[in-house]
Amino acid sequence: MKTHAKRGILAWIFIAAVLPIQLAAQDQTQPHKKRPHYVVKALSTLGGTQGGANTVTDSGSVMGWSNLLGDQAEHAILWQGWAMTDLGTLGGPNSASSFPVKDDKGIVAGNSQTSETDPFGENFCIFGTYTTFLCQGFRWQDGQMTALPTLGGNNSWATVVNHRGQVAGFAETSTQDPNCIPPQIFDFKAAVWEPEHSEIHEFPPLPGDAISAALGINDRSQVVGASGVCGTPSGTIAIHAVLWQRNTVADLGSLGGVMNNLANFINNRGEVVGGSDLAGDTTGHAFLWTEDNGVQDLGTLPGDSLSVAESINEQGQIVGESCDETGNCRGALWLNGVIVDLNSVVLPGTSLYLINISDINNRGEIAGYAYDPRTGEAPGFRAIPCDAVHAEVEGCMGQADGTSAAIDQTGKRSKMTLPENVRELLQRRMRFSRP
């Protein structure tokens, strides 16, 4: 099986105190007719049994990755409508687009292995196989994949693109850090590559930290991500969730933990979502950060202990996943302060069980990861809300007001115990995945 860490993978899952109880209680009392219901479709693959969707743009393009036949390698994918384009690689066996790309001009960002062997044996891109190759961030446009420069080291990773064409991510420097956790050797810093000539700008960590990584950028060029200790990109090295703006870096705070504190996404209103450990660092929780209210704990679905927020649109709708202690996850939406299991609002007509939501666009359309218990496969999916905007979408006829006899069948999907290979997929894919 072929997997690697997410936009993510790179990312978190978390737990709460009073607020989650309040949210769960609200969720139980909210009538279904006040929520959108969704038509869900699986995305095509390159022949493998696993794939994932990490972006859905306002124009409806979906981006992510798919395993190739045999599940030994994966490639970055662009789905337009239901047509699929294999973006290829930079010469190595694997590539992926792992974070939400907010560009409607056809630009895709991601990371790819090259044909060169890493002379220091690092595993920077955390692909499940062929881990000895160098890894570079890429910008893909008009059929051409272009490698992005580093900050003097060997590896880089492009995560997101805004509507201005700026690509954010992180890149190795030339500094060999004796305090790095093996197999990582070099420090890396958050970076933004400009549209013209891929000029690179470095974004420093908080004072006292060794590394930084940019995971989100909005159209105002505000950048969010993590700052922490040197090691292979993962949750445990992310000590602080941070915001870069006006040539400054700010600590966004935490929910009490000292590890796995990470800002995943920022919208144009400056609202930030991500994940943070609770005190004791045994589990963590999704959060929303605003300038007025700071870090707010978003809780979990009933019966779960972990959650992560992956993306937020301009209407303040938040998506991510909620998981139990054994890694059984389900797609979660936070709508008007209420957490909803996406599986409870899926209309009949699909066998998919939705295990992660990676992105939501400004039309309320959703992309993420699913599991099909009929086939055992784990494809990416796209979900369309049956509202006034999408009233003519096939499968949504008569559903726009949220009332229908079919809705009586939603909400009856019991929580599913996922097979080990799918739980492993989730663990690797949730950005900077939590061990």
For each residue, the residues with C-beta under 8 A, 3 or more apart:
1: 49 50 67 71 128 421 424 425
2: 48 50 67 68 71 72 73 74 94 127 128 129
3: 50 74 127 128 424 425 428 429
4: 9 74 94 96 98 125 126 127 128 428 429
5: 8 9 10 98 125 126 233 234 428 429 431 432 433
6: 9 10 11 52 54 98 99 358 428 429 430 431 432 433
7: 10 11 54 98 99 100 159 160 215 264 310 358 431
8: 5 11 54 98 99 310 358 428 429 430 431 432 433
9: 4 5 6 98 428 429 430 431 432 433
10: 5 6 7 98 159 213 215 233 234 235 262 430 431 432 433
11: 6 7 8 235 262 264 274 275 308 310 430 431 432 433 434
12: 235 260 262 264 274 275 276 277 284 286 308 430 431 432 434
13: 275 283 284 285 286 306 307 308 321 322 323 329 430 434
14: 255 275 276 277 278 283 284 285 286 287 297 300 306 307 308
15: 20 278 283 284 285 300 305 306 307
16: 19 20 21 255 278 285 297 298 299 300
17: 20 21 297
18: 21 22
19: 16 22 23 296 297 298 299
20: 15 16 17 23 24 285 297 298 299 300 339
21: 16 17 18 24 25 299
22: 18 19 25 26 299
23: 19 20 26 27 298 299 337 338 339
24: 20 21 27 28 299 300 301 302 339
25: 21 22 28 29
26: 22 23 29 30 337 338
27: 23 24 30 301 302 338 339 340
28: 24 25 302
29: 25 26
30: 26 27 34 35 338
31: 34
32: 35 37 345 402 407 410 411
33: 401 402 403 407
34: 30 31 402
35: 30 32 335 340 345 402
36: 345 364 385 386 387 402
37: 32 345 346 347 385 386 399 402 404 407 410
38: 342 345 346 347 366 383 384 385 386
39: 347 349 383 384 386 393 394 395 396
40: 346 347 349 350 352 354 370 381 382 383 384
41: 82 350 381 382 383 384
42: 350 352 370 372 379 380 381
43: 51 53 62 64 66 77 79 82 84 379 380 381 382
44: 66 79 82 84
45: 48 49 50 51 66 67 379
46: 51 66 67 68 69 74 75 77 84 86
47: 67 68 69 70
48: 2 45 51 66 67 68 69 70 71 74
49: 1 45 67 71 375 376 377 378
50: 1 2 3 45 66 67 71 74 377 378 379 425
51: 43 45 46 48 64 65 66 67 74 77 378 379 380
52: 6 64 65 66 356 358 368 369 378 380 425 429
53: 43 56 62 63 64 79 358 359 367 368 369 380 381 382
54: 6 7 8 63 64 65 97 98 99 100 101 358 359 367
55: 61 62 63 64 97 99 100 101 102 358 359 367
56: 53 60 61 62 359 360 361 365 366 367 382
57: 60 61 62 63 101 102 103 104 361
58: 104 361 362 363
59: 104
60: 56 57 80 81 361 365
61: 55 56 57 78 79 80 104 106
62: 43 53 55 56 57 78 79 80 367 380 382
63: 53 54 55 57 76 77 78 79 97 101 108 110
64: 43 51 52 53 54 55 76 77 79 96 97 98 358 367 380
65: 51 52 54 74 75 76 77 95 96 97 98 110
66: 43 44 45 46 48 50 51 52 74 75 77 84 380
67: 1 2 45 46 47 48 49 50 51 70 71 72 73 74
68: 2 46 47 48 71 72 73 74 75
69: 46 47 48
70: 47 48 67 73
71: 1 2 48 49 50 67 68
72: 2 67 68 93 129
73: 2 67 68 70 93 94 129 130
74: 2 3 4 46 48 50 51 65 66 67 68 94 95 96 127
75: 46 65 66 68 86 87 88 89 94 95 96
76: 63 64 65 86 87 88 89 95 96 97 108 110 112 140
77: 43 46 51 63 64 65 66 84 85 86 87 97
78: 61 62 63 84 85 87 97 108 140
79: 43 44 53 61 62 63 64 82 83 84 85 382
80: 60 61 62 83 85
81: 60
82: 41 43 44 79
83: 79 80
84: 43 44 46 66 77 78 79
85: 77 78 79 80
86: 46 75 76 77
87: 75 76 77 78 95 97 108 110 140 145
88: 75 76 95 145
89: 75 76 92 93 94 95 112 113 145
90: 95 112 113 114 115 136 138 145 147
91: 112 113 114 115 116
92: 89 95 112 113 114 115 130 133 134 135
93: 72 73 89 113 127 129 130 133
94: 2 4 73 74 75 89 112 113 125 127 129 130 133
95: 65 74 75 76 87 88 89 90 92 110 111 112 113 138 145
96: 4 64 65 74 75 76 110 111 112 127
97: 54 55 63 64 65 76 77 78 87 101 108 109 110
98: 4 5 6 7 8 9 10 54 64 65 110 111 159 429 431
99: 6 7 8 54 55 109 159 160 215 216 431
100: 7 54 55 160 216 265 310 311 358 359
101: 54 55 57 63 97 107 108 109 160 161
102: 55 57 160 161 162 163 218 219
103: 57 106 107 161 162 163 165
104: 57 58 59 61 163
105: 141 165
106: 61 103 141 142
107: 101 103 139 140 141 161 165 167
108: 63 76 78 87 97 101 139 140 141 161
109: 97 99 101 137 138 139 140 158 159 160 161 167 169
110: 63 65 76 87 95 96 97 98 137 138 140 158
111: 95 96 98 125 135 136 137 138 156 157 158 169
112: 76 89 90 91 92 94 95 96 125 135 136 138 145 147
113: 89 90 91 92 93 94 95 125 127 130 133 134 135
114: 90 91 92 133 134 135 136 147
115: 90 91 92 133
116: 91 133 134
117: 132 133 134
118: 121 122 124 132 133 134 135 154 155
119: 154
120: 154 183 185 186
121: 118 132 183
122: 118 154 155 183 184 185 186 232
123: 126 131 183 232
124: 118 134 135 154 155 157 172 184 232 233
125: 4 5 94 111 112 113 135 155 157
126: 4 5 123 131 232 233 234 428
127: 2 3 4 74 93 94 96 113 130 131 135
128: 1 2 3 4 131 428
129: 2 72 73 93 94
130: 73 92 93 94 113 127 133
131: 123 126 127 128
132: 117 118 121
133: 92 93 94 113 114 115 116 117 118 130
134: 92 113 114 116 117 118 124 154 155
135: 92 111 112 113 114 118 124 125 127 155 156 157
136: 90 111 112 114 147 148 150 155 156
137: 109 110 111 147 148 156 157 158 159 167 169 171 193
138: 90 95 109 110 111 112 145 146 147 148 158
139: 107 108 109 145 146 148 158 161 167 193 198
140: 76 78 87 107 108 109 110 144 145 146
141: 105 106 107 108 144 146
142: 106
143:
144: 140 141
145: 87 88 89 90 95 112 138 139 140
146: 138 139 140 141 198
147: 90 112 114 136 137 138
148: 136 137 138 139 156 158 167 169 171 193 198 200
149: 156 171 193 198 200
150: 136 153 154 155 156 171 172 173
151: 156 171 172 173 174 188 189 191 200 202
152: 172 173 174 175
153: 150 156 171 172 173 174 175 186 187 188
154: 118 119 120 122 124 134 150 172 186
155: 118 122 124 125 134 135 136 150 171 172 186 188
156: 111 135 136 137 148 149 150 151 153 169 170 171 172 188 191
157: 111 124 125 135 137 169 170 171 213 233
158: 109 110 111 137 138 139 148 167 168 169 193
159: 7 10 98 99 109 137 168 169 170 213 214 215 216
160: 7 99 100 101 102 109 167 168 169 214 215 216 217
161: 101 102 103 107 108 109 139 165 166 167 168 217
162: 102 103 165 166 168 217 218 219 221
163: 102 103 104 219
164: 195 219 221
165: 103 105 107 161 162 194 195
166: 161 162 192 193 194 195 217 221
167: 107 109 137 139 148 158 160 161 192 193 198
168: 158 159 160 161 162 190 191 192 193 214 215 216 217 223 225
169: 109 111 137 148 156 157 158 159 160 190 191 192 193 213 214
170: 156 157 159 188 189 190 191 211 212 213 214 225 233
171: 137 148 149 150 151 153 155 156 157 188 189 191 200
172: 124 150 151 152 153 154 155 156 186 187 188
173: 150 151 152 153 186 187 188 189
174: 151 152 153 186
175: 152 153 186 187
176: 180 185 186
177: 180 185 186 187 210 230
178:
179: 210 229 230
180: 176 177 184 185 186 187 210 230 231
181: 184 229 230 231 232 237
182: 185
183: 120 121 122 123 232
184: 122 124 180 181 230 231 232
185: 120 122 176 177 180 182
186: 120 122 153 154 155 172 173 174 175 176 177 180 230
187: 153 172 173 175 177 180 210 211 230
188: 151 153 155 156 170 171 172 173 211 212 213 230 233
189: 151 170 171 173 202 203 204 205 211 212
190: 168 169 170 202 203 204 205 212 213 214 223 225 244
191: 151 156 168 169 170 171 200 201 202 203 214
192: 166 167 168 169 200 201 203 214 217 221 223
193: 137 139 148 149 158 166 167 168 169 198 199 200 201
194: 165 166 197 198 199 200 201
195: 164 165 166
196: 199
197: 194
198: 139 146 148 149 167 193 194
199: 193 194 196
200: 148 149 151 171 191 192 193 194
201: 191 192 193 194
202: 151 189 190 191
203: 189 190 191 192 212 214 223 225 244 249
204: 189 190 212 249
205: 189 190 209 210 211 212 227 228 242 249
206: 209 212 227 240 242 249 251
207:
208:
209: 205 206 212 227 228 229 239 240
210: 177 179 180 187 205 228 229 230
211: 170 187 188 189 205 227 228 229 230 231 237
212: 170 188 189 190 203 204 205 206 209 225 226 227 228 242 249
213: 10 157 159 169 170 188 190 225 226 233 238 432
214: 159 160 168 169 170 190 191 192 203 217 223 224 225 244
215: 7 10 99 159 160 168 224 225 226 262 263 264 265 431 432
216: 99 100 159 160 168 223 224 225 263 264 265 266 272
217: 160 161 162 166 168 192 214 221 222 223 224 266
218: 102 162 221 222 266 267 268 270
219: 102 162 163 164 268
220: 245 268 270
221: 162 164 166 192 217 218 245
222: 217 218 243 244 245 266 270
223: 168 190 192 203 214 216 217 243 244 245 266
224: 214 215 216 217 241 242 243 244 252 263 264 265 266 272 274
225: 168 170 190 203 212 213 214 215 216 241 242 244 262 263
226: 212 213 215 237 238 239 240 241 242 261 262 263 432
227: 205 206 209 211 212 238 239 240 242 249 251
228: 205 209 210 211 212 237 238 239 240
229: 179 181 209 210 211 237 239
230: 177 179 180 181 184 186 187 188 210 211 237
231: 180 181 184 211 234 236 237
232: 122 123 124 126 181 183 184 237
233: 5 10 124 126 157 170 188 213 237 432
234: 5 10 126 231 237 238 432 433 434 435
235: 10 11 12 238 259 260 262 432 433 434 435
236: 231 259 260 434 435
237: 181 211 226 228 229 230 231 232 233 234 432
238: 213 226 227 228 234 235 241 259 260 261 262 432
239: 209 226 227 228 229 258 259 261
240: 206 209 226 227 228 251 252 254 261
241: 224 225 226 238 251 252 253 254 261 262 263 272 274 276 287 289
242: 205 206 212 224 225 226 227 249 250 251 252 263
243: 222 223 224 249 250 252 263 266 272
244: 190 203 214 222 223 224 225 248 249 250
245: 220 221 222 223 248 250
246:
247:
248: 244 245
249: 203 204 205 206 212 227 242 243 244
250: 242 243 244 245
251: 206 227 240 241 242
252: 224 240 241 242 243 263 272 289 294 295
253: 241 289 294 295
254: 240 241 257 258 261 276 277 295
255: 14 16 276 277 278 279 284 285 287 295 297
256: 276 277 278 279 280
257: 254 260 261 276 277 278 279 280 281 284
258: 239 254 261 277 281
259: 235 236 238 239 277 281
260: 12 235 236 238 257 275 276 277 281 284 432 434
261: 226 238 239 240 241 254 257 258 274 275 276 277
262: 10 11 12 215 225 226 235 238 241 274 275 276 431 432
263: 215 216 224 225 226 241 242 243 252 266 272 273 274 289
264: 7 11 12 215 216 224 273 274 275 308 309 310 311 431
265: 100 215 216 224 272 273 274 309 310 311 312
266: 216 217 218 222 223 224 243 263 270 271 272 312
267: 218 270 271 312 313 314 316
268: 218 219 220 314
269: 314 316
270: 218 220 222 266 267 290 291
271: 266 267 288 289 290 312 316
272: 216 224 241 243 252 263 265 266 288 289 290 312
273: 263 264 265 286 287 288 289 309 310 311 312 318 320
274: 11 12 224 241 261 262 263 264 265 286 287 289 308 309
275: 11 12 13 14 260 261 262 264 284 285 286 287 307 308 309 320
276: 12 14 241 254 255 256 257 260 261 262 284 285 287 295
277: 12 14 254 255 256 257 258 259 260 261 280 281 283 284
278: 14 15 16 255 256 257 281 282 283 284 285
279: 255 256 257
280: 256 257 277
281: 257 258 259 260 277 278 284
282: 278
283: 13 14 15 277 278 305 306 325
284: 12 13 14 15 255 257 260 275 276 277 278 281 306 307 308 434
285: 13 14 15 16 20 255 275 276 278 297 298 299 300 306 307
286: 12 13 14 273 274 275 297 298 299 300 307 308 309 318 320 322 332 334
287: 14 241 255 273 274 275 276 295 296 297 298 309
288: 271 272 273 295 296 298 309 312 318 334
289: 241 252 253 263 271 272 273 274 293 294 295 296
290: 270 271 272 293 294 296
291: 270
292:
293: 289 290 296
294: 252 253 289 290
295: 252 253 254 255 276 287 288 289
296: 19 287 288 289 290 293
297: 14 16 17 19 20 255 285 286 287
298: 16 19 20 23 285 286 287 288 307 309 318 334 339
299: 16 19 20 21 22 23 24 285 286 307 339
300: 14 15 16 20 24 285 286 304 305 306 307 322 323 332 339
301: 24 27 304 307 322 330 332 339 341
302: 24 27 28
303: 324 415
304: 300 301 307 322 323 324 330
305: 15 283 300 323 324 325
306: 13 14 15 283 284 285 300 322 323 324 325 434
307: 13 14 15 275 284 285 286 298 299 300 301 304 320 321 322 323 332
308: 11 12 13 14 264 274 275 284 286 320 321 430 431
309: 264 265 273 274 275 286 287 288 298 312 318 319 320 334
310: 7 8 11 100 264 265 273 319 320 321 356 357 358 359 431
311: 100 264 265 273 318 319 320 357 358 359 360
312: 265 266 267 271 272 273 288 309 316 317 318 319 360
313: 267 316 317 360 361 362 364
314: 267 268 269 362
315: 362 364
316: 267 269 271 312 313
317: 312 313 333 334 335 360 364
318: 273 286 288 298 309 311 312 333 334 360
319: 309 310 311 312 331 332 333 334 357 358 359 360 366 368
320: 273 275 286 307 308 309 310 311 331 332 334 356 357
321: 13 307 308 310 329 330 331 332 355 356 357 426 430
322: 13 286 300 301 304 306 307 329 330 332 339 341
323: 13 300 304 305 306 307 327 328 329 330 426
324: 303 304 305 306 327 328 329 415
325: 283 305 306
326: 423
327: 323 324 418 423 426 427
328: 323 324 415 416 417 418 423
329: 13 321 322 323 324 355 356 418 423 426
330: 301 304 321 322 323 341 342 343 353 354 355 415 416
331: 319 320 321 341 342 343 354 355 356 357 366 368
332: 286 300 301 307 319 320 321 322 339 340 341 342 357
333: 317 318 319 339 340 342 357 360 366
334: 286 288 298 309 317 318 319 320 337 338 339 340
335: 35 317 338 340
336:
337: 23 26 334
338: 23 26 27 30 334 335
339: 20 23 24 27 298 299 300 301 322 332 333 334
340: 27 35 332 333 334 335 344 345
341: 301 322 330 331 332 344 345
342: 38 330 331 332 333 345 346 354 357 366 383
343: 330 331 346 353 354 413
344: 340 341 410 411 413
345: 32 35 36 37 38 340 341 342 410 411
346: 37 38 40 342 343 350 352 354 383 410 413
347: 37 38 39 40 386 395 396 399 406 407 410
348: 406 409 410
349: 39 40 395
350: 40 41 42 346
351: 372 373 374
352: 40 42 346 370 371 372 379 381
353: 330 343 370 371 372 373 413 416
354: 40 330 331 342 343 346 357 368 369 370 381 383
355: 321 329 330 331 368 369 370 371 378 418 422 426
356: 52 310 320 321 329 331 368 369 426 429 430
357: 310 311 319 320 321 331 332 333 342 354 360 366 367 368
358: 6 7 8 52 53 54 55 64 100 310 311 319 367 368 369
359: 53 54 55 56 100 310 311 319 366 367 368
360: 56 311 312 313 317 318 319 333 357 364 365 366 367
361: 56 57 58 60 313 364 365
362: 58 313 314 315
363: 58 385 389 390
364: 36 313 315 317 360 361 385 387 389
365: 56 60 360 361 382 383 384 385
366: 38 56 319 331 333 342 357 359 360 382 383 385
367: 53 54 55 56 62 64 357 358 359 360 380 381 382 383
368: 52 53 319 331 354 355 356 357 358 359 380 381 383
369: 52 53 354 355 356 358 378 380 381 425 426 429
370: 40 42 352 353 354 355 378 379 380 381
371: 352 353 355 377 378 416 418 419 422
372: 42 351 352 353 375 376 377 378 379
373: 351 353 376 416
374: 351
375: 49 372
376: 49 372 373 419
377: 49 50 371 372
378: 49 50 51 52 355 369 370 371 372 421 422 425
379: 42 43 45 50 51 352 370 372
380: 42 43 51 52 53 62 64 66 367 368 369 370
381: 40 41 42 43 53 352 354 367 368 369 370
382: 40 41 43 53 56 62 79 365 366 367
383: 38 39 40 41 342 346 354 365 366 367 368
384: 38 39 40 41 365 390 393 395 396
385: 36 37 38 363 364 365 366 389 390
386: 36 37 38 39 347 390 391 393 395 396 399 400 402
387: 36 364 390 391 400
388: 391 400
389: 363 364 385
390: 363 384 385 386 387 393 396 400
391: 386 387 388 396 397 399 400
392: 396 397
393: 39 384 386 390 396
394: 39 397
395: 39 347 349 384 386 399
396: 39 347 384 386 390 391 392 393 399 400
397: 391 392 394
398: 404
399: 37 347 386 391 395 396 402 403 404 406 407
400: 386 387 388 390 391 396
401: 33
402: 32 33 34 35 36 37 386 399 407
403: 33 399 407
404: 37 398 399 407
405: 408
406: 347 348 399 409 410
407: 32 33 37 347 399 402 403 404 410 411
408: 405
409: 348 406 412
410: 32 37 344 345 346 347 348 406 407 413
411: 32 344 345 407
412: 409
413: 343 344 346 353 410 416
414:
415: 303 324 328 330
416: 328 330 353 371 373 413
417: 328
418: 327 328 329 355 371 422 423 426
419: 371 376 422 423
420: 423 424
421: 1 378 424 425
422: 355 371 378 418 419 425 426
423: 326 327 328 329 418 419 420 426 427
424: 1 3 420 421 427 428
425: 1 3 50 52 369 378 421 422 428 429
426: 321 323 327 329 355 356 369 418 422 423 429 430
427: 327 423 424 430 433 434 435
428: 3 4 5 6 8 9 126 128 424 425 433
429: 3 4 5 6 8 9 52 98 356 369 425 426 433
430: 6 8 9 10 11 12 13 308 321 356 426 427 433 434
431: 5 6 7 8 9 10 11 12 98 99 215 262 264 308 310
432: 5 6 8 9 10 11 12 213 215 226 233 234 235 237 238 260 262
433: 5 6 8 9 10 11 234 235 427 428 429 430
434: 11 12 13 234 235 236 260 284 306 427 430
435: 234 235 236 427
